[in-house]
Amino acid sequence: MKGRFLRLAEQGRPTVNLTVDGAPVEALQGDTLMVALLTQGTALRQSEFDSGRRAGFCLMGACQDCWVWTRSGERLRACSNEVRDGLDIVTTQPEATWPLHS
Amino acid sequence: MATAQLSTHRVVIVGAGPAGVRCAETLLAAGIKPILVDENRRDGGQIYRRQPDGFTRDYSTLYGSEADKAKDLHQTFDRLRGAIDYRPDTLVWNLTPGQLCCANQGRHSTLDYDALILCTGATDRLMPIEGWQLAGTYSLGGAQIALKNQAVSIGHRVVFMGSGPLLYLVASQYVKAGATVAAVLDTSPFSLRLKALPKLLARPGLLWTGMKFLAQLYRAKVPAHFGVKPLEVLGDAANGVAGVRFTTGSGKAVTVQADAVALGYHLRPETQLGDLAGCAMAFDEASSQWWLATDEAGRTSVNGVYAAGDGAKIRGADAAEHAGRRVALAVLEDLKQPFNAGLRDEQQQALAVMDQFRLGLAEAFPWPGEQAKALPDSAIVCRCEMITAGELRRTVNEKGACEVNRAKAFSRVGMGRCQGRYCSQAGAEVIAAEAGVQVQEVGRQRGQAPVKPLSMLIEEVSP
């Protein structure tokens, strides 16, 4: 599986170029970070409590499952932030983790 | 002049969905300029969420049978926008009497109010199932937002599982948009729908719309099962969802392959701000959950604090528009301002019909509280912190924690990132089943500030 999400319409938008974990990623203008990442991959981040990968849950800013970070350490909800040219995203939590269940 | 006198009243509405927008409209028409604070960047709430700039799908494609309502609400808001004090992208994260604590783009500020109307909406109501923490499991509402707001499907083969009208709405929207729906699995037996028919007939148009969704799924040859028992979301930690296992109404075990699951059992209200304001809560027997105790106009038990829409009482978007107008009239009355009694009576009558329909839905698509009892010890209850049903049961058996907040302190169920939004109600069911009492006897998770996580880097600004 290349991407978890599947685009069904609205594919004629201009492209936006960002970086995810050091690699270039091409997205469409108006994409949320979540859609940009999950149309090309299967997860957004690593769970801090176990070996599971996480890909968001509620898409409405309530569950906080979709956190990603900017290179400078700012935390973003991937479901409620849109892509911008030059955005440099990191999917590894910069703070300590508690892999209690790994 | 009324307007000049009224400008001294600080009336703040939280939430720019159908309730908040109709409330603002009604207040403005009476000469009060409300402050409308909304966490989202665009108006419309979740149900009438707007697509981003540059998207081209029309209202009919986006909102189907609700297109005219969505368009009217958006147009109303566009007219209001310049005339009210609108503050998008602003989270109300706490409150004290007469003052809200807000966060906007990394900055904290306070906002004084004389009257506060909470139109905070709802989120999906979830019952855990073994494996629901796997990547590719989404809330039902989340699956709808993916399509409506971003024109994507949450997966290549999607199972819709749970119960409630949203299950059929979203599944049929996916089919219409060209997504592959692997199955629709409803925990409610079809017979309950027939039993609830007298109440559902309070709104025959809506009932007909619901039947059309089912017909669309049937025509698209989507397998649909009623009265199922969900057993497990299949898959592994690295790759996420691979399918769903369930038993049919007649007890046959079935596996469906899928790479995504949309899961939800109708809605739960966002009551944290009302809770922090000290508003009394009430247990609704019909839906088996706690919500804010209000009078029929939306007055809470705290003077000056009001609530409307699904954040007060789960009755859907149409009722939210009526409740938004109704609550605005109550605010005017309490501020000793003239108000339109005819408009009040109209809203009240409409809401009475919707109350009847709500009870019908609760009968037809009941919350499956009993599933919590059957949940294996290994199943995750808190997906934020990976806490199992077994761990929660141990806090009941070994530590005697038969109250939700106490069990939370011992087990951390309800303490994670989502702050109990997606585990607390099911957690209460697990505790109640283990303690052998009714779910309302184990209490409810208290609201805590901040109601959503804040950055430690937040900067304080003077009002």
Interface residues (C-beta under 8 A of the other chain):
Chain A: M1 R4 F5 L6 R7 L8 A9 E10 Q11 G12 R13 P14 Q29 G30 D31 T32 V35 T39 T42 A43 S47 F49 D50 S51 G52 R53 R54 A55 G56 F57 C58 L59 M60 G61 A62 C63 Q64 D65 W67 E74 R75 C79 S80 E82 L100 H101
Chain B: E39 N40 R41 Q46 Q51 P52 D53 G54 F55 T56 R57 T123 D124 Q133 L134 A135 G136 T137 Y138 S139 G141 G142 A143 I145 A146 L147 N149 Q150 A151 V152 S153 I154 G155 H156 A177 G178 A179 A237 A238 N239 G240 D259 A260 E270 R383 C384 E385 M386 R417 C418 R421 Y422 K452 P453 S455 L457
